[in-house]
Amino acid sequence: MIKIFQNYPLKQSNSFGLDSIAHLFIETDDQKELLDALNTNNIDQNNLLLIGTGSNILLSVPNVGTVIHAVNTDITILEVSRDSVLIKCGAGLDWDEFVEWTVSHGYGGLENLSLIPGSVGAAPIQNIGAYGTEVAIWVESVSVIDLSTSRQFTLSRDECRFGYRDSLFKDPAYRSWLVWEVIFLLDKDPRVNLTYTLLKQEFSTGYQPDIKEVREAVIRIRRSKLPDPAEIGNAGSFFKNPVISACQARLLREQYPEMPTYYHDPGTVKIPAGWLIEQCGWKGFREGHVGVYPKQALVLVNYGSATAYEVLSLADRIVESVKKSFGIKLEMEIRVI
Ligand code: EPU
């Protein structure tokens, strides 16, 4: 089924809760109807915005052209082998509903990614990651419709060019590609991943939790430090954790011995941006309707009717102060539209 709305308010369609209007808003679970609608409505292909639940965008313009929102939510088991299971899921399903389904069926891999806001279709675009894993590890392939040519095709995991919170789908050259279905290869005999210290600390030493218990622990941790977008507007981590050279990290650690670091590629170190921002005194900062979340400095929040300008101005000030104090340039993780 397809639904087409004109002059559609987007406040409820982005987790930051910012105001913007879509000239046309198309919601569909049917590829053919979507392609027909695009042809008959004479839609400007250069002015398309493809969104899931809008949980990783910052709408900075008062009007956008045509918004396309896929709502196909079918889950299909394609193949079961001795150790693994191949599952296809529609892009429109809520990410955490899918994770819950996989865990309740005993299929392992995605439990550490529990409760991440967003849709299944958005997961590979952003290569969502948390608590020691990222979705790229579990994606077998991604099925796409190129809305500019109506061509449908499937990209293998390698072709998706996944990186840290990155993939080929973020390249502006592929902005007309709509992720339609994602195919996951999950474990039938799950190996629990407790490599992330904070997650491991949720269990007593030596205890071997199952994937359901890991999911519950991840949900507990997320609820304790991250704001629920349904209550306070936000888009999760606003900045990426910066990667610096091991040499720069060594010098910084002389000054800040308590600075936490993540393992990264050889010769480089990843620093938690939340720690850098907190050191600069921003944690819990609030001005008007915008602020830095008091329990996780990496998350900027809209306390009510903030504008994109206010959010971006605050982000600029944070970037500047981190640069001044640490010589590190933070980059945005969210996509500014
Ligand atoms: N920290 C601080 N102050 C803060 C926040 C963090 O000192 O205000 C320190 C913590 O004490 C800890 C370290 O930074 O030592 C890491 O903190 P946390 O475990 O909260 O993770 P993060 O690096 O801040 C990343 C992801 C999150 C993901 C968590 C858990 C990015 C940009 N963010 O955050 O992802 O949930 O790890 O794996 O990589 C998201 O992408 O939207 C997101 C929330």
Residues whose N, C-alpha, C, O or C-beta is under 5 A from the ligand:
A	BS01	EPU	G129 A130 Y131 G132 A235 G236 S237 F239 K240 N241 P260 P272 G274 W275 E278 K295 Q296 A297 L298
